[in-house]
Amino acid sequence: MQMIEPEVVDAIWSKVGSMEEEQAMGLINTMSEKQPELLTYIMSAPDEFSDTEAEQMLYIGVVLWQIVDHSAKKLSMISEEMIIDLEEKNITLMEKLDGESEGDGIAVVEDLLANYPQPHVLASISEALVLDEDEDEDQSEEDSISEEARGTMMLILKTALDSLLKAAA
């Protein structure tokens, strides 16, 4: 699969973000037919997630699917086993990051982005989560994403992206 350019990533974020609720629900229904295991995984937010956090994770997951689906020649069906295997690898990576000092952790993340097959798409996940953090000042506590949820969301969404990229290979 060719590199997905930032312009494509931005255009799909904008397209999905500007959809009416009915269109968005149609997109989710299509995803449930084409990638049911992935949608189930994205929608299985931990119980401690607020409704806002669960909705944000679903939104980002749908955008990721759209970006890869739009860019791949063919996208095979993602299995639960594939998701579990990739999630275990990401948990190991997150544990490695957790043990690093802040400076070393930044270096590991920069290395991850530099060596990731679709760095622009991966970076867009971080940007979406950080953008929400920047907007937190204007939001009530129940409408914002907690710091704990951000880490879990990053794990789940990176696993979703890894699954999509593997299915596109």
C-alpha positions as CSV (number, residue, x, y, z in Angstrom):
1,M,0.0,0.0,0.0
2,Q,1.3,3.4,-0.9
3,M,1.9,6.2,1.6
4,I,-1.3,7.9,2.6
5,E,-0.6,11.6,2.2
6,P,-1.6,14.2,4.8
7,E,-4.0,15.9,2.4
8,V,-6.0,12.6,2.0
9,V,-6.0,12.2,5.8
10,D,-7.2,15.7,6.4
11,A,-9.9,15.5,3.6
12,I,-11.4,12.4,5.1
13,W,-11.3,13.8,8.6
14,S,-13.2,16.9,7.3
15,K,-15.7,14.8,5.3
16,V,-16.6,12.5,8.2
17,G,-16.6,15.4,10.6
18,S,-19.1,17.4,8.5
19,M,-21.6,14.5,8.1
20,E,-25.1,14.8,9.3
21,E,-26.1,12.3,12.0
22,E,-28.1,10.2,9.5
23,Q,-25.1,10.0,7.2
24,A,-22.8,9.1,10.0
25,M,-25.1,6.3,11.2
26,G,-25.2,5.0,7.6
27,L,-21.4,4.9,7.6
28,I,-21.4,3.0,10.9
29,N,-23.9,0.5,9.4
30,T,-21.7,0.0,6.4
31,M,-18.7,-0.5,8.6
32,S,-20.7,-3.1,10.6
33,E,-21.2,-5.1,7.3
34,K,-17.6,-4.7,6.0
35,Q,-15.6,-4.9,9.2
36,P,-17.8,-6.2,12.0
37,E,-15.0,-7.4,14.3
38,L,-13.2,-4.1,14.1
39,L,-16.4,-2.1,14.8
40,T,-17.2,-4.4,17.8
41,Y,-13.6,-3.8,19.1
42,I,-13.8,0.0,18.7
43,M,-17.3,0.1,20.3
44,S,-16.3,-2.1,23.3
45,A,-15.1,0.9,25.3
46,P,-14.1,0.1,28.9
47,D,-16.9,0.6,31.5
48,E,-15.1,3.5,33.0
49,F,-15.3,5.5,29.8
50,S,-17.9,8.3,29.7
51,D,-20.4,8.5,26.8
52,T,-18.3,11.3,25.3
53,E,-15.1,9.2,25.5
54,A,-16.8,6.2,23.9
55,E,-18.4,8.4,21.1
56,Q,-15.0,10.0,20.4
57,M,-13.3,6.7,20.1
58,L,-16.0,5.4,17.7
59,Y,-15.7,8.6,15.6
60,I,-11.9,8.3,15.3
61,G,-12.2,4.6,14.6
62,V,-14.7,5.2,11.8
63,V,-12.4,7.9,10.3
64,L,-9.4,5.5,10.4
65,W,-11.5,2.9,8.6
66,Q,-12.5,5.4,6.0
67,I,-8.9,6.6,5.4
68,V,-7.6,3.1,4.9
69,D,-10.6,1.9,3.0
70,H,-10.4,4.9,0.6
71,S,-6.6,4.4,0.1
72,A,-6.3,0.6,-0.1
73,K,-6.9,-1.4,-3.3
74,K,-8.6,-4.1,-1.3
75,L,-9.3,-4.5,2.4
76,S,-9.8,-8.0,3.6
77,M,-12.0,-8.9,6.6
78,I,-10.3,-8.3,10.0
79,S,-10.6,-11.2,12.4
80,E,-10.9,-11.1,16.2
81,E,-7.7,-13.1,16.4
82,M,-5.8,-10.4,14.3
83,I,-7.0,-7.7,16.6
84,I,-6.1,-9.6,19.8
85,D,-2.6,-10.4,18.4
86,L,-2.0,-6.7,17.4
87,E,-3.4,-5.4,20.7
88,E,-0.9,-7.6,22.7
89,K,2.0,-6.2,20.6
90,N,0.7,-2.6,21.3
91,I,0.3,-3.3,25.0
92,T,4.0,-4.4,25.1
93,L,5.0,-1.2,23.3
94,M,2.9,0.9,25.7
95,E,4.6,-0.8,28.7
96,K,8.0,-0.1,27.2
97,L,6.9,3.6,26.8
98,D,5.6,3.7,30.3
99,G,9.0,2.7,31.7
100,E,10.9,5.4,29.8
101,S,11.7,8.8,31.1
102,E,9.9,11.7,29.4
103,G,12.8,12.5,27.1
104,D,13.3,8.8,26.2
105,G,9.6,8.3,25.7
106,I,9.4,11.1,23.2
107,A,12.4,9.6,21.3
108,V,10.5,6.2,21.3
109,V,7.4,7.9,19.9
110,E,9.4,9.8,17.3
111,D,11.1,6.5,16.3
112,L,7.6,4.8,16.1
113,L,6.3,7.6,13.8
114,A,9.4,7.5,11.6
115,N,9.2,3.8,11.1
116,Y,5.4,3.4,11.0
117,P,4.0,2.4,7.5
118,Q,1.4,5.2,7.6
119,P,2.9,7.9,9.9
120,H,0.4,10.6,8.8
121,V,-2.6,8.5,9.8
122,L,-1.0,7.5,13.1
123,A,-0.2,11.1,13.9
124,S,-3.8,12.1,13.1
125,I,-4.9,9.9,16.1
126,S,-2.6,11.7,18.4
127,E,-3.7,15.0,17.0
128,A,-7.3,14.2,17.5
129,L,-6.7,13.2,21.1
130,V,-4.5,16.3,21.8
131,L,-7.0,18.6,20.0
132,D,-9.7,17.4,22.4
133,E,-7.3,18.1,25.3
134,D,-6.8,21.7,24.0
135,E,-10.6,22.2,23.9
136,D,-11.0,20.9,27.5
137,E,-10.9,24.4,28.9
138,D,-14.2,25.2,27.2
139,Q,-15.9,21.9,28.0
140,S,-17.6,20.7,31.1
141,E,-15.9,17.8,32.9
142,E,-18.4,15.3,31.6
143,D,-17.8,16.4,28.0
144,S,-14.0,16.1,28.2
145,I,-11.7,13.1,27.8
146,S,-9.8,12.1,30.9
147,E,-6.0,11.5,30.8
148,E,-6.5,7.8,31.7
149,A,-9.0,7.4,28.8
150,R,-6.6,9.0,26.3
151,G,-4.0,6.3,26.9
152,T,-6.5,3.5,26.5
153,M,-8.0,5.2,23.4
154,M,-4.6,5.5,21.9
155,L,-4.0,1.8,22.5
156,I,-7.3,0.8,21.0
157,L,-7.1,3.1,18.0
158,K,-3.5,2.2,17.2
159,T,-4.6,-1.4,17.3
160,A,-7.5,-0.6,15.0
161,L,-5.2,1.1,12.6
162,D,-2.6,-1.7,12.7
163,S,-5.5,-4.1,11.9
164,L,-6.7,-2.0,9.0
165,L,-3.2,-1.8,7.6
166,K,-2.6,-5.5,7.9
167,A,-6.0,-6.1,6.2
168,A,-4.9,-3.8,3.4
169,A,-1.6,-5.6,2.8
